Amino acid sequence: MKSRLFTPGPTPVPEETLLELAKPVTYHRSAEAKAILAELTDGLKYVFQTTQPVYTLTCSGTGGMEAVVSSTLAAGEKAILCTAGRWGERWRGILKAFGVNIVAVEVPYGQAVTPEMLHQALAAHPDAKVVFSTLSETSTGVGHDIEAFGRIVATTDALLAVDAISGLGAMECRMDAWKLDLVVSGSQKALMLPPGLAYVAVSEKAWQKIDATPVRNFYFDLRRYRKSLAENDTPFTPANTLIKAQRASLQRIRAEGLENLWARHHRLAAACRAGVEAMGLKIFAQRPNNALTVIQVPPGLDGTATLKRLEKQYGYKLADGQDTLKGQIWRLSHMGYVDSFDVLGALAALELVLLESGMNLEPGAGVAAFQKALAAAR
C-alpha cells in the first residue's frame, strides 16, 4: 500500500528536491557552498517578502523561535504573548525559560486573538518590548490577522515577532509591507523539505533592539549569523545537504509565483472545507487558515482509533489533536507539495472509513462538494 502524508509537518517533498539529497556530501566552506547559500538567501527573501537578509539556522523551527527570544529580550523585560494554541504556548515556554515578563492575550482553542485584543493589551502595557504571535496555529487550524497586528504594533516602540513556521508559503505573509519585525519559519512545512532548517528574518527596527540587548546565548545569537551571512557563510557547521535541497524547492516556488502559490492554497483549503462540511462534519477553527483543515470528531466516534484505521486500511496519514485535543480533532494538511487530487483522495478515504465506522452519510458527498467548490473557484 502506498503511504500518503497529510500531517501539518513534515509534509511531502518534491522529487527533484529528494534527488538533491541523494547527491554526495560536499564541503560546507567552499566557494560553491557560499554561492548556494547566497542563492538560498535570495529565494528566502522572495518567500518572506522582505529586502532584509534571512538567516539559515541548522535546527528545528523551535530553535529559530529561541534565537528570536534570546537575542531580543533581556531577563525581566516585558512581552505581550498572543496565544491561541500549542504553538503560542511554545512561545510562552521559551519566554519563561529566558525570564521574560509575560502578558498573555489568550483565547480558547479554535478561536483567534483579534486585533482589538492586541490593541487593548498594548494600550495597557506601553512598556512591552515585543509582541509574539502565530501566523498559522496548526494545533487548531486558526489563522491570525497578522497584517492588522503589524499595523497596530508599528505605531508603538514594540517589535512584532511572528511564528510563520507552518504558514509561510501557504498563507499570504508580507514581512516588509506588513511591518513585521521578526519572522521565523521552518523547512518541513510549506517550504517542502525534510526537517532540519529554521529561517529567521529581522527588520532594521529589531536589529536596534538586538544590538542593545546583552548577549545571553551562543549558538542562537543572531548577531553571529548576521556577521557570517555578510560573507555568505554560517557561524557553525550547517546542514549543507539540506541547504542545497531547499534551493530546489524554492526554485519550484519561484517558478509557480508566490501570488499563484497563495491562491492555490486558498482554493484547496476552501474546497477541502466544503467537502468536510458536506460529510456532515464541522470545522474546528473559527478563523481557519489555508495550510490545513482541522475537523471536529463526531460525537460517539473514537477519533484516534479512526485515524489509525484510515492509515492502516488506506495509507492516509492525518494528524491527531495534541494534548487536550487528542482524539477530539483531525488535522488534514494541504500545504506545500500537495495538489487537488491528493486532497480529493484524502477526503474519499475519510468518507470510506467513516462509513465503515457506521456514520450515516451519503457516499461521495464530500468528494462531490470538493469538486464543485474547486471547479467554481477556477
DOGULO-661052 format. One record per residue: x, y, z of N, C-alpha, C in turn; residue number from 1. Coordinates in steps of 0.2 Angstrom, whole numbers, plus 5000, padded with zeros to 4 digits. Each point is the difference from the previous one (the first is absolute). Example, Ala and Ser with C-alpha at 12.3 -4.5 7.8 and 13.67 -1.06 7.14 Angstrom:
<nodes>
   nx   ny   nz  cax  cay  caz   cx   cy   cz   k
 5066 4972 5039 4996 5006 5000 5004 5006 5000   1
 4998 5005 4996 5004 5006 5001 4996 5005 5003   2
</nodes>
This chain:
<nodes>
   nx   ny   nz  cax  cay  caz   cx   cy   cz   k
 5004 4994 5000 4996 5006 5000 5004 5006 5000   1
 4999 5005 4996 5003 5006 5000 4998 5005 5006   2
 5006 5002 5003 4998 5005 5006 5000 5007 4997   3
 4995 5004 5003 4999 5006 4998 5000 5005 5006   4
 5004 5005 5000 5001 5004 5006 4996 5006 5000   5
 4995 5001 5005 4996 5006 5000 5001 5003 5007   6
 5005 5000 5003 5001 5003 5007 5003 5007 4999   7
 4999 5005 5004 5002 5007 5000 5007 5000 5001   8
 5004 4996 4998 5008 5000 5001 5002 4994 5004   9
 5004 4996 4996 5003 5001 4994 4995 4999 4994  10
 5001 5003 4994 4996 5000 4995 5003 4996 4994  11
 4997 4998 4995 5003 4997 4994 5005 5005 4997  12
 5005 4997 4997 5006 5003 4997 5000 4999 4992  13
 5001 5005 4996 5001 4999 4993 5005 4995 4998  14
 4999 4996 4994 5005 4996 4998 5007 5003 4999  15
 5000 5006 4997 5007 5003 4998 5003 5002 5006  16
 4997 5001 5006 5003 5002 5006 5003 4994 5003  17
 4996 4994 5000 5003 4994 5003 5006 4998 4996  18
 5000 5001 4994 5006 4998 4996 5006 5004 5002  19
 4999 5006 5002 5006 5004 5002 5003 4997 5007  20
 4995 4997 5004 5003 4997 5006 5003 4994 4999  21
 5000 4997 4994 5003 4994 4998 5007 5001 4998  22
 5002 5006 4998 5007 5002 4998 5005 4999 5005  23
 5006 5000 4998 5006 4999 5005 5000 5006 5004  24
 5003 5000 5006 5001 5005 5005 5006 5004 4998  25
 4999 5007 5000 5006 5004 4998 5002 5004 5006  26
 5005 5004 4999 5003 5004 5006 4996 5006 5000  27
 4998 5002 5007 4996 5005 5001 5003 5007 5000  28
 5007 5001 5000 5003 5006 4999 5003 5002 4994  29
 4998 4996 4995 5003 5001 4993 4997 5006 4997  30
 5003 5003 4994 4997 5005 4997 4993 4998 4997  31
 4999 4994 4998 4994 4997 4997 4995 5000 5005  32
 5001 4998 5006 4995 5000 5006 4998 5007 5002  33
 5005 5005 4999 4998 5007 5002 4995 5003 4994  34
 5002 4998 4994 4995 5002 4995 4993 4997 5000  35
 5000 4994 5003 4993 4997 5001 4997 5003 5005  36
 5003 5002 5006 4997 5003 5005 4997 5007 4998  37
 5004 5003 4996 4998 5007 4998 4994 4999 4995  38
 4999 4995 4996 4994 4999 4996 4994 4998 5005  39
 5002 4996 5005 4994 4998 5004 4998 5006 5004  40
 5004 5005 5002 4998 5006 5004 4996 5004 4995  41
 5002 5001 4994 4996 5004 4995 4993 4997 4999  42
 4999 4993 5000 4994 4997 4999 4996 5001 5006  43
 5003 5000 5006 4996 5001 5006 4997 5007 5001  44
 5004 5004 4998 4998 5007 5000 4994 5001 4996  45
 4999 4997 4994 4995 5000 4996 4993 4997 5004  46
 5001 4994 5003 4995 4997 5003 4998 5004 5007  47
 5004 5003 5003 4999 5004 5006 4997 5007 4998  48
 5001 5002 4994 4998 5006 4997 5004 5006 5004  49
 5006 4999 5000 5004 5005 5004 5007 5002 4996  50
 5002 5006 5001 5007 5002 4997 5005 4998 5005  51
 4998 4998 5007 5005 4999 5005 5003 4993 4999  52
 5006 4998 5002 5003 4994 5000 4996 4995 5004  53
 5000 4994 4997 4997 4994 5004 5005 4995 5002  54
 5000 4999 5007 5006 4996 5003 4998 4992 5000  55
 5004 4996 4998 4999 4993 5000 5003 4997 5006  56
 4996 4996 5004 5003 4997 5006 4999 4993 4999  57
 5004 4996 5002 5000 4992 5000 4996 4998 5007  58
 4994 5000 5000 4996 4998 5006 4993 4999 4997  59
 4995 4999 5005 4993 5000 4998 4998 5007 5001  60
 4993 5001 4998 4997 5006 5001 5001 5003 5007  61
 4999 4996 5005 5000 5002 5007 5007 5003 5001  62
 5005 4998 4997 5007 5003 5001 5000 5007 4997  63
 4996 5001 4994 5000 5007 4998 4996 5004 5005  64
 4995 4998 5003 4996 5003 5005 5004 5002 5006  65
 5004 4996 5002 5005 5001 5006 5005 5005 4998  66
 5002 5000 4994 5005 5005 4997 4997 5007 5001  67
 4994 5001 4998 4996 5006 5000 5000 5003 5007  68
 4997 4995 5005 4999 5002 5007 5007 5002 5003  69
 5005 4995 5000 5006 5001 5003 5004 5006 4998  70
 4999 5002 4993 5004 5005 4997 4997 5007 5001  71
 4994 5000 5002 4996 5006 5000 4998 5003 5007  72
 4999 4996 5004 4998 5002 5007 5005 4998 5006  73
 5000 5005 5004 5004 4999 5006 4995 4997 5006  74
 5003 4997 5005 4996 4997 5005 4996 5006 5003  75
 4994 4998 5002 4996 5005 5003 4996 5005 4996  76
 5002 5000 4993 4996 5005 4996 4994 4997 4998  77
 4995 5004 4998 4993 4998 4999 4999 4999 4993  78
 4996 4995 4999 4997 4998 4993 4993 4998 5000  79
 4996 5001 4995 4993 4999 4999 5000 4993 4996  80
 4997 4995 5003 4999 4994 4996 4993 4999 4998  81
 4999 4999 4993 4993 4999 4997 5000 4992 4999  82
 4996 4997 5004 5000 4992 4999 4993 4998 4999  83
 5000 4995 4996 4994 4997 4998 5000 4992 4999  84
 5006 4998 5003 5001 4992 4999 5007 4998 5002  85
 5002 4994 4998 5006 4997 5003 5006 5004 4997  86
 5000 5003 4995 5006 5004 4997 5001 5007 5003  87
 4994 5003 5002 5001 5006 5004 5003 4998 5007  88
 4998 4994 5002 5002 4998 5007 5008 4998 4999  89
 5002 4998 4994 5007 4999 4999 5004 5007 5001  90
 4997 5005 4998 5003 5007 5001 5001 5001 5008  91
 4994 4998 5003 5000 5001 5007 5005 4996 5004  92
 5001 4994 4998 5006 4996 5003 5006 5003 4999  93
 5002 5002 4994 5007 5003 4999 5000 5007 5004  94
 4995 5004 5000 5000 5006 5004 5001 4999 5007  95
 4997 4995 5003 5001 4998 5007 5007 4998 5001  96
 5003 4996 4996 5007 4998 5001 5005 5005 5000  97
 4998 5006 4997 5005 5005 4999 4998 5006 5005  98
 4996 4999 5005 4998 5004 5005 4996 5007 4997  99
 4996 4999 4995 4997 5006 4998 4993 5001 5003 100
 4998 5006 5002 4994 5001 5003 4994 5000 4995 101
 4996 4995 5000 4995 4999 4995 4993 5003 5002 102
 4997 5003 4995 4993 5002 5000 4997 4996 4995 103
 4995 4996 5002 4997 4995 4996 4993 5003 4997 104
 5000 5000 4994 4993 5001 4996 4998 4993 4998 105
 4995 4997 5003 4999 4993 4999 4993 4999 4998 106
 4999 4995 4995 4993 4999 4998 4999 4992 5001 107
 4994 4997 5000 4999 4993 5000 5002 4997 4993 108
 5002 4994 5001 5002 4996 4994 4994 5000 4994 109
 5002 5002 4994 4995 5001 4995 4998 5007 4998 110
 5002 5004 5005 4999 5007 4999 5007 5004 4998 111
 4999 5006 4998 5006 5004 4998 5000 5006 5004 112
 5006 5002 5002 5001 5007 5003 4999 5005 4995 113
 4996 5005 5002 4997 5005 4995 5005 5006 5001 114
 5000 5004 4994 5004 5007 5001 4998 5004 5005 115
 4994 5000 5002 4997 5004 5005 5003 4998 5007 116
 5001 4994 5001 5003 4997 5006 5007 5002 5001 117
 5004 5000 4994 5007 5002 5000 5000 5007 5002 118
 4996 5004 4997 5000 5008 5001 4999 5001 5007 119
 4995 4997 5003 4999 5001 5007 5006 4998 5005 120
 5003 4995 4998 5006 4998 5004 5006 5005 4999 121
 5001 5002 4994 5005 5005 4999 4999 5006 5004 122
 4993 5003 5000 4998 5006 5003 5001 4999 5008 123
 4999 4994 5003 5001 4999 5007 5007 4999 5002 124
 5004 4998 4995 5007 4998 5001 5005 5003 4995 125
 5000 5007 5001 5004 5004 4995 5008 4998 5000 126
 5002 4997 5006 5007 4998 5001 5002 4994 4997 127
 4995 4996 4997 5002 4994 4997 5005 5001 4994 128
 5005 4995 5000 5005 5001 4995 4999 4996 4993 129
 4996 4994 5001 4999 4996 4994 4993 4997 5001 130
 4996 5000 4994 4994 4996 5000 5002 4993 4996 131
 4998 4995 5003 5001 4993 4997 4993 4997 4997 132
 5000 4998 4994 4994 4998 4997 5001 4994 4996 133
 4995 4997 4997 5000 4994 4996 4996 5001 4993 134
 5003 4999 4995 4997 5001 4993 4995 4994 4999 135
 5002 4994 5000 4996 4994 5000 5001 4996 5006 136
 4994 4999 5004 5000 4996 5006 4998 4993 4998 137
 5005 4996 4998 4998 4993 4998 4997 4996 5005 138
 5000 5001 5006 4997 4996 5005 4992 5000 5000 139
 4998 5006 4997 4993 5001 5000 4997 5002 4993 140
 5005 5002 4995 4998 5002 4993 4998 5007 5000 141
 5001 5004 5005 4999 5007 5000 5005 5004 4996 142
 4998 5005 4997 5005 5005 4997 4999 5007 5003 143
 5005 5003 5002 4999 5007 5003 5001 5006 4994 144
 4997 5005 5002 5000 5006 4995 5007 5004 5002 145
 5005 4997 4997 5007 5003 5002 5001 5007 4996 146
 4997 5001 4995 5000 5006 4996 4997 5006 5005 147
 4995 4998 5003 4997 5005 5005 5004 5001 5006 148
 5003 4994 5003 5005 5001 5005 5006 5004 4999 149
 5002 5000 4993 5006 5004 4998 4998 5007 5001 150
 4994 5002 4997 4998 5007 5000 5000 5003 5007 151
 4997 4996 5005 5000 5002 5007 5006 5001 5003 152
 5005 4995 5000 5006 5000 5003 5005 5005 4997 153
 4999 5001 4994 5005 5005 4997 4999 5007 5002 154
 4994 5002 5003 4999 5006 5003 5003 5001 5007 155
 5003 4995 5003 5003 5000 5006 5008 4998 5000 156
 5003 5000 5005 5007 4999 5001 5002 4992 5000 157
 4994 4996 5001 5001 4993 5000 5002 4997 4993 158
 5002 4994 5001 5002 4996 4994 4994 4995 4999 159
 4999 4997 4994 4995 4995 4999 5004 4994 4997 160
 5000 4994 5004 5003 4994 4998 4995 4995 4998 161
 5001 4997 4994 4995 4995 4998 5003 4993 4999 162
 4996 4996 5002 5002 4992 4999 4996 4999 4993 163
 5003 5000 4995 4998 4998 4993 5002 4993 4998 164
 5002 4996 5005 5003 4994 4998 4995 4995 4995 165
 4994 5000 5002 4996 4996 4996 4996 5004 4995 166
 5000 5007 5001 4996 5004 4995 5003 5003 4994 167
 5007 5001 5001 5004 5003 4994 4999 4996 4994 168
 4998 5002 4994 5000 4996 4994 4993 4998 4999 169
 4996 4999 5005 4993 4998 5000 4995 5005 5001 170
 5002 5006 5003 4996 5005 5002 5003 5007 4998 171
 4996 5005 4998 5003 5006 4998 5004 5003 5006 172
 5006 5002 4999 5004 5003 5006 5005 5004 4996 173
 5000 5007 5002 5004 5005 4997 5004 5003 5005 174
 5006 4998 5002 5004 5003 5005 5001 5007 5000 175
 5002 5003 4995 5002 5007 4999 4993 5004 5000 176
 4996 4999 4996 4994 5003 4999 4995 5000 5006 177
 5000 4995 5004 4996 4999 5006 5004 5003 5006 178
 5006 5002 4999 5004 5003 5006 5001 4994 5005 179
 5002 4994 4998 5002 4995 5005 5007 5001 5001 180
 5002 4999 5006 5007 5001 5003 5004 4993 5000 181
 4997 4995 5002 5004 4994 5001 4995 4994 4998 182
 5002 4997 4994 4996 4994 4997 5004 4994 5000 183
 4997 4995 5003 5004 4993 5000 4996 4995 4996 184
 5004 4996 4996 4996 4995 4997 5005 4993 5000 185
 4997 4995 4997 5004 4993 5001 4999 4997 4993 186
 5005 4995 4999 5001 4997 4993 4994 4995 4999 187
 4997 4997 5005 4996 4994 4999 4993 5001 4999 188
 4998 5006 4999 4993 5001 4999 4998 5002 4993 189
 4998 5006 4998 4998 5002 4993 5007 5001 4996 190
 5005 5000 5003 5007 5001 4996 5002 4994 4997 191
 4997 4994 5002 5001 4994 4996 5007 4997 5001 192
 5002 4999 5006 5006 4997 5002 5000 4996 5006 193
 5004 4995 5001 5000 4996 5006 5002 5005 5006 194
 4998 4998 5006 5002 5004 5006 5008 5001 5000 195
 5002 5006 5003 5007 5001 5002 5002 5007 4999 196
 4996 5004 4997 5002 5007 4999 4995 5005 5002 197
 5002 5005 5004 4996 5006 5002 5002 5006 4996 198
 4996 5005 4999 5001 5006 4997 4998 5006 5004 199
 5004 5005 5001 4998 5006 5004 5002 5006 4996 200
 4995 5004 4999 5001 5007 4997 4999 5005 5005 201
 5004 5006 5000 5000 5005 5005 5000 5007 4997 202
 4995 5004 5002 4999 5007 4997 5006 5004 5003 203
 5001 5006 4997 5005 5005 5003 4998 5002 5007 204
 4993 5001 5001 4998 5002 5007 5002 4995 5005 205
 4999 4993 4998 5002 4995 5005 5007 5000 5001 206
 5004 5001 4995 5007 5000 5001 5002 5005 5005 207
 4997 5006 5000 5002 5005 5005 4999 4997 5007 208
 4994 4996 5001 4999 4997 5007 5005 4995 5001 209
 5002 4996 4995 5004 4994 5001 5007 5003 5002 210
 5002 5005 4997 5007 5002 5001 5001 5004 5007 211
 4994 5002 5003 5000 5003 5006 4999 4995 5006 212
 4999 4993 4998 4998 4995 5005 5006 4996 5002 213
 5002 4999 5006 5006 4996 5002 5000 4993 4997 214
 5005 4998 4998 5001 4993 4997 4999 4995 5006 215
 4995 4995 4999 4999 4995 5005 4998 4993 4996 216
 5003 5000 4994 5000 4993 4997 5007 4999 4996 217
 5000 4995 4997 5006 4998 4996 4998 4998 4993 218
 4998 4994 4999 4998 4997 4994 4994 5004 4996 219
 4996 5003 5004 4994 5004 4998 5001 5007 5000 220
 5006 5003 5001 5001 5007 4999 4999 5002 4993 221
 4995 5004 4999 4999 5002 4993 5005 5005 4997 222
 5004 5003 5005 5005 5004 4997 5006 4996 4997 223
 5001 4994 5002 5005 4996 4997 4998 4998 4993 224
 4993 4999 4999 4998 4998 4993 5000 5006 4996 225
 4999 5006 5002 5000 5006 4996 5008 5001 4998 226
 5004 4999 5004 5007 5001 4998 5003 4995 4995 227
 4998 4994 5001 5002 4995 4995 4996 5000 4993 228
 4994 5002 5000 4996 5001 4994 5002 5005 4996 229
 5004 5005 5003 5003 5006 4996 5005 4997 4995 230
 5003 4994 5001 5004 4996 4996 4997 4994 4997 231
 4993 5000 5000 4997 4994 4998 5002 4993 5003 232
 5000 5001 5007 5003 4994 5004 4995 5000 5006 233
 5001 4994 5004 4997 4999 5006 5005 5000 5006 234
 4998 5002 5006 5005 5000 5005 5002 4993 5003 235
 4996 4995 4998 5001 4993 5002 4998 4995 4995 236
 5002 4994 5000 5000 4995 4995 4992 5000 4998 237
 4998 5001 4994 4993 5000 4998 4999 4993 4997 238
 4993 4999 4999 4998 4994 4997 5000 5001 4992 239
 5006 5000 4997 5001 5002 4994 4996 4996 4994 240
 4999 4994 5002 4996 4996 4995 4993 5002 5000 241
 4997 5002 5006 4994 5003 5000 4999 5007 4997 242
 5005 5003 5000 5001 5007 4997 4999 4999 4993 243
 5004 4996 4997 5000 4999 4993 4993 4997 4997 244
 4997 4996 5005 4993 4997 4998 4995 5006 5000 245
 5001 5004 5006 4995 5006 5000 5000 5004 4994 246
 5006 5001 4998 5000 5004 4994 4996 4998 4994 247
 5000 4993 4999 4995 4997 4995 4993 5002 5001 248
 4998 4999 5007 4993 5001 5001 4998 5008 4999 249
 5005 5004 5002 4998 5007 4999 5000 5002 4993 250
 5004 4996 4996 5000 5001 4992 4993 4999 4998 251
 4997 4994 5003 4993 4998 4998 4995 5006 5002 252
 5001 5003 5006 4995 5005 5002 5001 5006 4996 253
 5006 5002 4998 5001 5006 4996 4997 4999 4993 254
 5000 4994 4997 4998 4998 4993 4992 5000 5000 255
 4997 4998 5006 4993 5001 5000 4998 5007 5002 256
 5003 5004 5003 4999 5007 5002 4996 5000 5007 257
 5002 5004 5004 4998 5000 5007 4992 5002 5000 258
 4998 5005 4996 4993 5001 5000 4996 4994 4998 259
 5002 4997 4995 4997 4993 4997 5000 4995 5006 260
 5006 5000 5003 5000 4995 5006 4995 5001 5005 261
 5000 5006 5002 4995 5002 5005 4992 4999 4998 262
 4999 5001 4994 4994 4999 4997 4998 4993 4999 263
 5005 4996 4999 4999 4992 4999 4998 4998 5007 264
 5004 5002 5005 4998 4997 5007 4993 5003 5002 265
 4998 5006 4998 4994 5002 5002 4994 4996 4997 266
 5001 4998 4994 4995 4996 4996 5000 4993 5003 267
 5005 4997 5002 5000 4993 5003 4997 5000 5007 268
 5002 5005 5004 4997 5001 5006 4992 5001 5000 269
 4998 5004 4996 4993 5002 4999 4996 4993 4998 270
 5003 4997 4995 4997 4994 4997 5000 4994 5005 271
 5005 5000 5004 5001 4995 5005 4994 5001 5006 272
 5000 5006 5002 4994 5001 5005 4993 4999 4997 273
 4999 5001 4994 4994 4999 4997 4998 4992 5000 274
 5006 4996 4999 4999 4993 5000 4999 4998 5007 275
 5003 5002 5004 4999 4998 5007 4993 5001 5003 276
 4998 5006 4998 4993 5002 5003 4995 4996 4996 277
 5001 4999 4994 4995 4996 4996 4999 4992 5003 278
 5005 4998 5004 5000 4994 5003 4997 5000 5007 279
 4997 5006 5002 4997 5001 5006 5005 5001 5006 280
 5006 5002 4998 5005 5001 5005 5001 5008 5001 281
 5003 5002 5006 5000 5007 5001 5008 5002 5000 282
 5001 5006 4998 5007 5003 5000 5001 5002 5007 283
 5006 4999 5003 5001 5002 5007 5002 5007 5001 284
 5004 5003 4995 5003 5007 5001 4994 5005 4998 285
 4999 5005 5004 4996 5005 4998 5002 5005 4995 286
 5007 5000 4999 5003 5004 4995 5005 4996 4997 287
 4998 4995 4995 5005 4995 4998 5005 5003 4995 288
 5006 4997 5000 5005 5002 4995 5001 4995 4994 289
 5004 5002 4996 5000 4996 4994 5006 4995 5000 290
 5003 4999 5005 5005 4994 5000 4997 4994 5002 291
 4995 4999 5004 4997 4994 5002 4993 5001 5001 292
 4996 4994 5000 4993 5000 5002 4999 4996 5007 293
 4998 5003 5005 4999 4996 5006 4993 4999 5001 294
 4998 4993 5001 4993 4998 5001 4999 4997 5007 295
 4994 5002 5002 4997 4998 5006 4998 4992 4999 296
 5002 4996 5005 4998 4993 5000 4993 5000 5002 297
 4996 4996 4996 4993 4999 5002 4999 4997 5006 298
 4994 5002 5004 4999 4997 5006 4999 4992 5000 299
 5003 4997 5005 4999 4992 5000 5005 4997 4996 300
 5005 5003 4996 5005 4997 4996 5007 5001 5004 301
 5004 4995 5000 5007 5000 5003 5004 5003 4994 302
 5002 5006 5001 5004 5004 4995 5007 4997 4999 303
 5003 4998 5005 5007 4997 4999 5000 4993 4997 304
 4995 4996 5002 4999 4993 4997 4998 5001 4992 305
 4996 5005 4999 4998 5001 4993 5006 5002 4995 306
 5004 5004 5003 5006 5002 4996 5005 4994 4999 307
 5000 4996 5005 5004 4994 4999 4998 4995 4995 308
 4993 4999 5000 4997 4996 4994 5001 5004 4994 309
 4999 5006 4999 5001 5004 4994 5007 4998 4997 310
 5005 5000 5004 5007 4999 4998 5001 4993 4998 311
 4998 4995 5005 5001 4993 4999 4996 4998 4993 312
 4994 5002 4999 4996 4997 4995 5001 5004 4993 313
 5002 5006 5001 5000 5004 4993 5007 5004 4999 314
 5004 5000 5005 5007 5003 4999 5000 5007 5002 315
 4994 5003 5002 5000 5008 5001 5002 5001 5007 316
 5005 5004 5001 5003 5002 5006 4997 5008 5002 317
 4995 5000 5004 4998 5007 5002 5003 5001 5008 318
 4999 5006 5002 5003 5001 5007 4994 5000 5005 319
 5001 4997 5006 4996 5000 5005 5000 5007 5004 320
 4996 5002 5004 5000 5006 5004 5006 4999 5005 321
 5002 5005 5003 5006 5000 5005 4997 5002 5007 322
 5003 4997 5005 4999 5001 5007 4992 4999 5001 323
 4997 5005 5003 4992 4999 5001 4996 4999 4994 324
 5003 5001 4994 4996 4999 4994 5001 4994 4997 325
 5004 4995 5003 5001 4994 4997 4994 4996 5000 326
 4998 4997 4994 4994 4996 4999 4994 5005 4999 327
 5001 5006 5001 4994 5005 4999 5000 5003 4993 328
 5006 5000 4997 5000 5003 4993 5005 4996 4995 329
 4999 5001 4994 5004 4998 4995 5003 5005 4996 330
 5006 5000 4998 5004 5005 4997 5002 4998 4993 331
 4997 5003 4995 5002 4998 4993 5004 5005 4997 332
 5006 4999 4998 5004 5005 4997 5000 5001 4993 333
 5000 5006 4997 5000 5000 4993 5005 5006 4998 334
 5005 5000 5003 5006 5005 4999 5005 4997 4996 335
 5004 5004 4996 5006 4998 4996 4999 4996 4994 336
 5003 4994 5000 5000 4996 4994 4994 4995 5000 337
 4994 5003 5000 4993 4997 5000 4996 5003 4995 338
 4996 4996 4996 4996 5003 4995 4993 4998 5001 339
 4995 5002 4996 4993 4998 5001 4998 4993 5000 340
 5004 4996 4996 4998 4993 5000 5003 4996 5006 341
 5005 5003 5003 5002 4997 5007 4995 5001 5005 342
 4997 5006 5000 4995 5002 5005 4994 4996 4999 343
 4998 5000 4994 4994 4996 4998 5001 4993 5002 344
 5005 4997 4999 5001 4993 5003 5000 4999 5007 345
 5002 5005 5004 5000 5000 5007 4993 5000 5002 346
 4996 5005 4997 4993 5000 5002 4996 4994 4998 347
 5002 4997 4995 4996 4994 4998 5002 4994 5005 348
 5006 5000 5002 5002 4995 5005 4997 5001 5007 349
 4999 5006 5002 4997 5002 5006 4993 4998 5000 350
 4996 5001 4994 4993 4998 4999 5000 4993 5001 351
 5004 4996 4997 5000 4993 5000 5000 4997 5008 352
 5005 5003 5003 5001 4997 5007 4995 5003 5005 353
 4997 5005 4998 4994 5002 5004 4994 4996 4999 354
 4999 4998 4993 4994 4996 4999 5001 4993 5003 355
 5006 4998 5000 5002 4993 5003 4999 5001 5008 356
 5001 5006 5003 4999 5001 5007 4992 5000 5002 357
 4996 5000 4995 4993 5000 5001 4997 5007 5000 358
 5004 5005 4997 4997 5007 5000 4995 5001 4994 359
 4995 5003 5002 4994 5001 4994 5002 5006 4996 360
 5003 4998 4994 5001 5006 4995 4999 4997 4993 361
 4999 5004 4995 4999 4998 4993 5007 4999 4997 362
 5002 4994 4998 5006 4999 4997 5001 5004 4994 363
 5006 5003 5000 5002 5005 4994 4998 5007 5002 364
 4996 5002 5005 4998 5007 5001 5006 5004 5001 365
 5005 4998 5004 5006 5005 5001 5004 5001 4994 366
 5001 4994 4996 5004 5000 4994 4996 5005 4995 367
 4994 4999 4999 4996 5005 4995 5000 5007 5002 368
 4999 5001 5007 5001 5007 5002 5007 5003 4999 369
 5005 4996 5001 5007 5003 4999 5000 5001 4992 370
 4998 4996 4996 5001 5001 4993 4996 5006 4998 371
 4994 5001 5002 4996 5006 4998 5003 5007 5003 372
 5003 5000 5006 5003 5006 5002 5006 5001 4996 373
 5004 4995 4999 5006 5001 4996 4999 5003 4993 374
 4995 4997 4997 4998 5002 4993 4997 5007 5000 375
 4996 5002 5005 4998 5007 5001 5005 5005 5001 376
 5006 4998 5003 5005 5005 5001 5005 5001 4994 377
 4999 4996 4995 5005 5001 4994 4997 5005 4995 378
</nodes>
